[in-house]
Amino acid sequence: DVNIIAGRNLIAKDSGGIFGKKSSDPYVCIYSRLPKNGTSRMRLEQLAKTGVVKKNLSPQWHAQFKFELDGRLFRADLEVLFRVFDS
């Protein structure tokens, strides 16, 4: 299980216009890093994505995800990546 609770002090990616306040519309994507078939190269597989929180630099997601990785056993060396984007 993975819980994405909140973000704090994110970088503003959206300009607020001439007099507006700068903000972002952040969301989080969760990826696993897996080997590409038959090669030593790696690929990212998206596991989940939070909802977008509009105009917020300290978003609250409170999102819960449960993963089954196609019958693969969890390995201690499995990389899970969390990336924050602006929509």
SVG drawing of the C-alpha trace seen along z (x, -y; Angstrom):
<svg xmlns="http://www.w3.org/2000/svg" viewBox="-8 -44 30 58">
<polyline fill="none" stroke="black" stroke-width="0.4" points="0.0,0.0 1.1,-3.5 -0.3,-6.7 0.4,-10.1 -0.5,-12.6 0.6,-16.1 3.2,-18.3 4.8,-21.4 6.4,-24.5 6.2,-23.4 7.7,-25.6 5.1,-27.7 4.9,-26.8 1.9,-28.9 2.3,-32.7 -0.5,-34.6 -0.8,-37.2 0.1,-40.8 -1.4,-41.1 -2.1,-37.4 -0.4,-35.1 1.9,-32.4 0.7,-28.9 0.7,-25.3 -1.8,-22.6 0.2,-19.6 -0.4,-15.9 1.8,-12.9 2.6,-9.9 4.0,-6.7 6.2,-4.5 8.1,-1.3 11.4,-0.8 11.5,2.5 13.9,4.2 13.0,4.0 12.3,7.3 15.5,9.1 17.8,6.2 19.7,4.7 17.9,1.3 15.2,0.2 11.7,-1.2 9.2,-3.1 5.8,-1.6 3.2,-4.0 1.4,-2.4 -0.9,-5.3 -1.7,-9.0 -3.2,-11.3 -5.9,-13.8 -4.9,-17.4 -5.1,-20.0 -5.8,-23.3 -3.8,-26.5 -1.9,-25.2 1.7,-25.1 1.0,-23.0 -1.5,-20.4 -3.3,-17.8 -4.0,-14.6 -4.7,-12.0 -4.6,-9.3 -4.3,-5.6 -3.1,-3.1 -2.7,0.7 -0.6,2.4 -0.3,5.9 2.7,6.1 1.3,8.8 2.2,11.6 5.8,10.4 7.2,10.8 8.3,7.6 12.1,7.3 14.1,5.1 15.9,3.7 12.7,2.7 12.7,-1.0 9.5,-3.0 9.6,-6.6 7.4,-9.5 7.2,-12.4 5.3,-15.7 4.0,-17.4 2.0,-20.5 -1.0,-20.0"/>
</svg>
